Amino acid sequence: MKYKYKHYLRTSSIVQYVWCHSEIVRILYYCLNNRREAYISKYADKNRITDKNYRKHLKCDLLYCLLKYGALYDEYFLYQFENKNKAYRSRFITENKRYSYYNKLNRQKNKILFDDKWKTYQTFRKYYKREIVCIRTQDDLEIFRKFVSKHPVFILKPLSLSFGEGVSIIDTPEENDIGNLFKKLLIHAPFMIEELIVQADCMSKFHPPSVNTVRIITILTGKHHTEHEVHIFFPFMRMGQNDMIVDNVSAGGIMASIDPETGILRTNGVDESNNEYVSHPNTGITIKGFKIPQWKEAVDLAKELACVVPTNRYIGWDLALTDNGWVMVEGNSSAQMGLHQFCDLKGMRKDLDELCKLI
């Protein structure tokens, strides 16, 4: 039931319109979902949080930055807002402010093309280069049987969840009764099942259990289709850790910023707990300085993808490198902007504002 409920919230045009266009609604939600104490305990200086006056000041500043700059409580710490002035804080595109850019850059009616993974696949099918089917009801049993006969080990993704939630690898040989397995999996419906991506060794070496992807955000400028220019906007690489099967930073993964010209990782790795990694904690592979293989081909693919739905000017493309080249993993029309910024503490509001002037 929870998957159907989340699917509704994610795909309802009314819910999404209200959420994306009403800053007041989002502020109220964030205030009611009061997690200041949890984030203070997680991120704040452990030697100072026992001081009642300091803790009181910190709580007030957290709330002020939420109301003034739209910064969520974790962003406050990840962007190092404490003791910073207005000029510094204003450089960052915060969680609550990013929606104004989506509304400016993307057509609302196209949002479902990216919020529903099956619709994304139908639109960009040729770029996935693997077999994928959609399962919605018990009537899809034969589709399921046919798929698993060819792909006994596959990955399951709920259609409308994000941040790696609900993603799992299913090994059917462990299940004697395919019909029974199908019934068990229906609690996740609607979902897609995908042929596994076999990534190239050069990317797998960071963390073999996960497909380690690059996120390339594209922004289209120009007034008309013939005038469109595709800009690459603060790309980064992601990698899993601790045997997780996804590389999402929100699920515990590690990210590093990519130089868009060279494809070289220009920062150490960081995670959402604000830990920094010179090398991968599980494999020992040095992160900063690694050159993404076939980077030009990845950029060319992202630029080609950006022109498929040109009325959505801001898209984040997740790409994986295989021995046969780059493949599309997902497309995100509301790709988060925070990850780019806390990686090297570079606020990108000015950069995005300059690109918006070209539209």
C-alpha positions in Angstrom: 0.0 0.0 0.0 2.8 2.4 0.8 4.2 2.1 -2.7 0.8 2.9 -4.2 0.4 5.9 -1.9 3.9 7.2 -2.8 3.3 6.5 -6.4 0.1 8.6 -6.2 1.9 11.5 -4.5 4.7 11.4 -7.0 2.5 11.2 -10.1 -0.5 13.3 -9.1 -0.4 16.5 -11.2 -2.4 18.4 -8.6 -0.1 17.4 -5.7 3.0 18.0 -7.7 1.8 21.4 -8.9 1.0 22.6 -5.4 4.3 21.3 -4.1 6.4 22.8 -6.8 4.7 26.2 -7.0 4.0 27.0 -3.3 7.0 27.9 -1.3 4.7 28.5 1.7 3.4 24.9 1.6 7.0 23.6 1.5 8.1 25.8 4.4 5.1 24.7 6.5 6.0 21.0 5.7 9.6 21.5 6.7 8.7 23.3 9.9 6.2 20.7 10.9 8.6 18.0 10.1 10.9 19.4 12.8 14.2 17.6 12.8 16.4 20.3 14.1 17.5 18.4 17.2 18.4 15.3 15.1 20.5 17.3 12.7 22.2 19.2 15.5 23.2 15.9 17.1 24.4 14.6 13.8 26.4 17.5 12.5 27.1 20.1 15.2 30.4 20.4 17.1 30.1 17.8 19.9 32.2 19.9 22.2 29.8 22.8 22.0 26.3 21.4 21.8 26.2 20.8 25.6 26.2 24.6 26.0 22.6 25.6 26.3 23.1 29.1 25.0 25.0 27.8 21.9 22.3 25.2 21.3 19.6 27.9 21.5 21.5 30.2 19.1 22.0 27.3 16.7 18.3 26.3 16.7 17.3 29.9 16.0 19.9 30.3 13.2 18.7 27.0 11.6 15.1 28.3 11.6 16.2 31.7 10.3 18.1 30.1 7.4 15.1 27.9 6.5 12.8 30.9 6.3 15.3 33.4 4.8 17.3 31.2 2.4 15.2 28.0 2.1 18.0 25.9 3.6 17.0 22.6 5.1 18.6 21.8 8.4 21.1 19.3 6.9 22.0 21.9 4.2 22.8 24.4 6.9 25.6 22.2 8.1 26.7 20.7 4.7 27.1 24.2 3.2 28.7 25.4 6.4 26.3 28.3 6.9 27.2 28.7 10.6 28.9 32.1 11.2 28.7 32.9 7.5 27.3 36.2 6.2 24.4 36.9 3.9 26.7 37.1 0.8 28.0 33.6 1.4 24.6 32.1 2.2 23.0 33.7 -0.8 25.4 31.9 -3.2 23.7 28.5 -2.7 20.6 27.1 -4.3 18.9 25.5 -1.3 16.2 22.8 -1.3 13.3 25.2 -1.0 14.6 27.6 -3.6 15.4 25.1 -6.3 11.8 24.7 -7.3 11.6 28.2 -8.7 14.3 27.1 -11.3 12.4 24.0 -12.2 9.3 26.0 -12.8 11.2 28.4 -15.0 13.2 25.8 -17.0 10.8 22.9 -17.3 7.3 22.4 -18.6 5.1 21.1 -15.8 3.1 18.8 -17.9 6.3 16.9 -18.9 7.2 16.2 -15.3 5.4 12.8 -15.4 7.8 11.7 -18.2 10.6 11.7 -15.6 8.7 11.1 -12.3 7.3 7.8 -13.7 10.3 5.5 -14.6 8.3 3.5 -17.1 7.3 6.6 -19.0 11.0 7.7 -19.0 11.9 4.3 -20.4 9.3 4.5 -23.1 10.5 8.0 -24.1 14.3 7.1 -24.1 14.1 3.4 -24.8 16.9 3.2 -27.3 19.4 4.7 -24.9 18.9 2.1 -22.1 20.3 -0.7 -24.2 18.8 -3.4 -22.0 15.5 -5.2 -21.6 13.0 -3.7 -19.2 9.3 -4.5 -18.5 6.7 -3.0 -16.3 4.6 -4.9 -13.7 1.4 -3.4 -12.4 -1.1 -6.1 -11.6 -1.4 -9.9 -11.3 -2.4 -9.9 -15.0 1.3 -9.4 -15.8 2.4 -12.8 -14.5 3.1 -14.1 -18.0 5.2 -11.0 -18.9 7.1 -11.7 -15.6 7.7 -15.4 -16.4 9.0 -14.6 -19.9 11.4 -11.9 -18.6 12.9 -14.0 -15.8 13.3 -17.0 -18.1 15.9 -14.8 -19.9 17.1 -12.8 -16.9 17.0 -15.0 -13.8 18.8 -12.3 -11.8 17.4 -8.8 -12.3 16.9 -5.5 -10.6 13.5 -4.2 -9.4 12.7 -0.5 -9.2 9.4 1.0 -8.0 8.1 3.3 -10.7 7.9 6.5 -8.7 10.3 6.3 -5.8 13.6 8.1 -5.8 17.0 8.2 -3.9 17.4 4.5 -4.5 14.4 3.6 -2.3 12.9 0.2 -2.9 15.6 -0.8 -5.4 16.6 -4.5 -5.0 18.3 -7.3 -6.9 16.2 -10.4 -7.3 17.8 -13.8 -7.8 15.0 -16.1 -9.1 17.0 -19.4 -8.8 16.5 -19.0 -5.1 12.8 -19.2 -5.6 11.3 -22.6 -6.7 7.9 -21.2 -7.4 8.0 -18.2 -9.9 4.3 -17.6 -9.3 4.9 -17.3 -5.5 7.8 -14.9 -6.1 5.6 -12.8 -8.4 2.9 -12.6 -5.6 5.5 -11.5 -3.1 6.8 -8.8 -5.4 3.4 -7.4 -6.2 3.4 -5.5 -2.9 5.9 -3.2 -4.7 3.7 -2.6 -7.7 3.8 -0.7 -9.9 7.5 -1.4 -10.6 9.9 -2.1 -13.4 12.2 -5.1 -13.7 15.5 -4.6 -15.6 18.2 -6.6 -17.1 21.3 -6.0 -15.0 23.8 -3.5 -16.2 27.3 -5.0 -16.4 29.6 -2.0 -15.8 33.1 -1.6 -17.1 35.9 -2.7 -14.8 37.3 0.8 -14.6 34.2 2.1 -12.9 33.3 -1.1 -11.0 36.7 -1.1 -9.2 35.6 1.7 -6.9 32.8 -0.5 -5.4 31.8 -3.6 -7.4 28.4 -4.3 -5.7 26.9 -1.1 -7.1 26.7 0.4 -10.6 28.8 3.6 -10.1 27.3 6.3 -12.3 28.0 9.8 -13.5 25.3 12.4 -13.1 25.5 14.9 -15.9 23.0 17.8 -15.7 22.2 19.5 -19.0 20.6 22.9 -19.4 19.2 24.1 -22.8 19.4 27.7 -23.6 18.0 29.6 -26.6 14.5 30.8 -27.5 13.7 28.3 -30.2 14.6 24.7 -31.0 17.0 25.6 -33.8 18.8 28.0 -31.4 19.2 25.5 -28.5 22.7 25.2 -27.0 23.3 22.4 -24.4 25.4 23.4 -21.4 26.9 20.8 -19.0 26.3 21.9 -15.4 28.5 20.7 -12.5 28.7 17.0 -13.2 29.7 14.5 -10.6 30.4 10.8 -10.1 28.7 8.6 -7.5 29.8 5.3 -6.0 28.3 3.0 -3.4 30.0 1.8 -0.3 29.6 -1.0 2.3 28.1 -3.5 -0.2 25.1 -1.3 -1.0 23.7 -2.0 -4.5 22.8 1.6 -5.3 25.2 4.6 -5.5 22.7 7.3 -4.4 24.3 9.7 -2.0 21.0 10.0 -0.1 21.2 6.2 0.5 24.8 6.4 1.9 26.8 6.6 -1.3 29.9 8.8 -2.0 30.2 11.5 -4.7 33.0 13.5 -6.2 32.9 16.5 -8.6 33.9 16.1 -12.2 35.8 18.7 -14.2 33.4 19.1 -17.1 36.2 19.8 -19.6 38.5 16.9 -18.8 36.3 14.3 -17.0 38.8 14.2 -14.1 37.5 14.0 -10.5 38.6 17.3 -9.0 37.6 16.7 -5.4 37.9 14.0 -2.8 34.8 12.0 -2.1 32.1 13.1 0.3 28.9 11.7 1.7 25.8 13.1 3.2 27.2 12.7 6.7 29.8 15.2 5.7 32.6 12.6 5.8 35.5 13.2 3.3 37.3 10.3 1.6 40.7 10.6 -0.1 40.2 7.0 -1.2 37.2 4.7 -1.2 36.8 3.2 2.3 36.2 -0.3 1.1 38.5 -0.7 -1.9 41.2 1.9 -1.2 40.9 3.3 -4.7 42.1 7.0 -4.8 39.2 9.2 -5.8 40.6 12.7 -6.7 42.4 12.7 -10.0 40.7 9.7 -11.5 39.8 10.3 -15.1 36.4 9.1 -16.3 37.0 6.9 -19.4 35.2 7.9 -22.6 34.2 11.2 -21.0 33.6 12.9 -24.3 31.2 10.2 -25.3 29.3 10.6 -22.0 29.0 14.3 -22.6 27.9 13.8 -26.2 25.2 11.3 -25.0 23.9 13.7 -22.4 23.7 16.4 -25.0 21.8 14.1 -27.3 19.4 13.1 -24.6 18.8 16.7 -23.6 17.3 17.4 -27.1 14.7 14.6 -27.0 12.3 16.7 -24.8 13.6 20.2 -25.4 10.7 21.8 -23.4 12.4 20.4 -20.3 15.6 22.5 -20.2 17.0 21.2 -16.9 17.6 17.4 -16.7 20.0 15.3 -14.7 21.1 12.2 -16.6 22.5 9.2 -14.8 24.8 7.3 -17.1 26.7 4.0 -16.6 29.7 2.9 -18.6 29.7 -0.7 -19.9 32.2 -2.5 -22.1 30.0 -1.4 -25.0 29.9 2.2 -24.1 27.6 4.5 -22.1 24.0 3.6 -21.3 21.2 5.6 -19.7 20.2 4.6 -16.2 17.6 7.3 -15.4 16.6 10.9 -16.2 15.6 13.4 -13.5 13.7 16.6 -14.3 14.0 17.7 -10.7 17.6 16.6 -10.2 18.7 17.9 -6.9 21.1 20.8 -6.9 22.5 20.4 -3.4 24.9 17.5 -4.2 27.0 19.7 -6.5 27.4 22.4 -4.0 28.4 20.6 -0.8 31.0 18.5 -2.7 33.3 21.5 -3.1 31.4 24.2 -1.2 30.8 26.2 -4.3 27.4 27.9 -4.4 26.1 27.7 -8.0 23.2 30.2 -7.9 25.1 32.8 -9.9 26.1 30.3 -12.6 22.5 29.1 -13.0 21.1 32.7 -13.0 23.5 33.5 -15.8 22.3 30.6 -17.9 18.7 31.5 -17.2 19.3 34.9 -18.8 20.0 33.1 -22.1 16.6 31.5 -22.2 
